């Protein structure tokens, strides 16, 4: 299992709606709207890195109101 944090920037005033929509996507553990340089932070999981990438590109980035994402895979050092 691969987990990652997805940091999301949204259009002004869209953070809450984006977090709500993304929170319902399969593979999303948690989606929170936050303050700071990013508007929404998502914790997601998938079976493989490739599956995680497909989820980000095909599902997360397609949500209306998102302007940019940064995916940070969790590593265990």
C-alpha positions as CSV (number, residue, x, y, z in Angstrom):
1,X,0.0,0.0,0.0
2,X,1.3,3.5,-1.0
3,X,0.1,6.6,0.8
4,X,0.7,10.2,-0.1
5,X,-0.2,13.7,0.9
6,X,-1.6,15.8,-2.0
7,X,-1.2,19.5,-1.5
8,X,-3.7,21.5,-3.5
9,X,-4.1,25.1,-4.5
10,X,-7.6,26.2,-5.5
11,X,-9.3,29.2,-7.0
12,X,-10.3,31.9,-4.5
13,X,-13.2,30.7,-2.4
14,X,-13.2,27.1,-3.7
15,X,-11.2,25.3,-0.9
16,X,-14.2,24.0,1.0
17,X,-16.1,22.7,-2.0
18,X,-12.9,21.1,-3.4
19,X,-12.2,19.4,-0.1
20,X,-15.7,18.1,0.1
21,X,-15.7,16.6,-3.4
22,X,-12.2,15.1,-3.1
23,X,-13.1,13.6,0.3
24,X,-15.7,11.4,-1.4
25,X,-13.2,9.9,-3.9
26,X,-12.2,6.3,-3.6
27,X,-8.7,6.0,-2.0
28,X,-9.0,9.3,-0.2
29,X,-8.4,8.9,3.6
30,X,-8.9,12.5,4.5
31,X,-9.4,15.9,2.8
32,X,-9.1,19.1,4.8
33,X,-9.2,22.8,3.8
34,X,-6.4,24.6,5.5
35,X,-4.7,28.1,5.5
36,X,-1.2,28.9,4.2
37,X,0.4,28.4,0.7
38,X,-2.0,25.5,0.0
39,X,-5.8,25.5,0.3
40,X,-6.5,21.7,0.7
41,X,-4.4,18.9,2.0
42,X,-5.4,15.3,1.2
43,X,-4.2,12.0,2.5
44,X,-4.7,9.3,-0.1
45,X,-3.7,5.6,-0.6
46,X,-3.5,3.2,-3.4
47,X,-2.1,-0.3,-4.1
48,X,0.9,1.0,-6.2
49,X,2.6,4.2,-7.1
50,X,1.2,4.0,-10.6
51,X,-2.3,3.6,-9.3
52,X,-1.8,6.6,-7.0
53,X,-0.6,8.7,-10.0
54,X,-3.6,7.7,-12.0
55,X,-5.9,8.7,-9.2
56,X,-4.3,12.1,-8.9
57,X,-4.3,12.8,-12.6
58,X,-7.7,11.2,-13.6
59,X,-9.7,12.0,-10.5
60,X,-8.2,14.6,-8.2
61,X,-6.9,17.1,-10.8
62,X,-10.3,16.9,-12.6
63,X,-12.2,18.5,-9.7
64,X,-13.4,21.9,-10.6
65,X,-11.6,24.8,-8.8
66,X,-8.2,23.2,-8.5
67,X,-5.3,25.2,-10.0
68,X,-2.3,23.2,-8.9
69,X,-1.4,20.0,-7.0
70,X,1.8,18.6,-5.4
71,X,1.9,14.9,-4.5
72,X,4.2,13.9,-1.6
73,X,4.5,10.1,-1.2
74,X,4.9,8.9,2.4
75,X,8.3,7.1,2.9
76,X,9.4,5.1,5.8
77,X,13.1,5.8,6.5
